[in-house]
Amino acid sequence: MTNISLTLTSKLRLAQAIKNAGIENPATVARLTVAGTMTDDDFAYIRENMRETLQELDMGEALVVEIGDYAFSGCAGLTAVVLPASAVEIDDYAFYECAGLTSVFIPASVVKTGNVIFHRCTGLTSIAVHPDNPVFASDDGVWFNRDKTVLISCPEGRQGDYVVPASVTKIGKYAFSDCTGLTSVSLPASVQTIEYGAFEGCAGLTSIVVPATVTVIAENTFADCTNQILGSRPP
């Protein structure tokens, strides 16, 4: 397997750059570092030709404003990704079914994100956000808004028990979706809202503490939770 570093331009796409580097079969590339201008065509090339074999992708120096819908969908071989320091937006399902991905670092530049970006990333155990990000934050590998009042996403590879921080007032849409390794979740008295599908597909969940302060529990909150859940809701 090969490790390569490439610099793209507005006219040089990834497919040609790999050929220029003397590599006839892109599936032999295990580690790829890309600088310069990346486009949707480059993401598509990775999906179509390197999805099972590319393990590490470093786009830290690449020029990318938006990582589009399904950009790396199905790239099951990816274990580590460095997102571009220029990225402002990450769209829906950008890393859908990247089952090998174990950790993600969200740079300070990212201020807008879509829904379920990391859906079915079953190996993902940690999401880290740059401390200078003005919109998002992370705590213990879990993704929040900046002031940690909204829990946005718990990585699907999370195991065991989880205690939600006392600052949280809302559990976001699909926040714990498909976290099959979670066995119990404790919500603080600050929580008021649990949004749609928040615990959908949490097959291992057996216990959850829901405080009396919760006034909104949306539909499908516990859909496909196959275990009988012991709930606690104080008076």
Summary of the structure (lengths in Angstrom):
residues: 235
radius of gyration: 19.2
end to end distance: 60.1
largest distance: 68.9
contacts: 802
relative contact order: 0.08
helix: 9%
strand: 30%
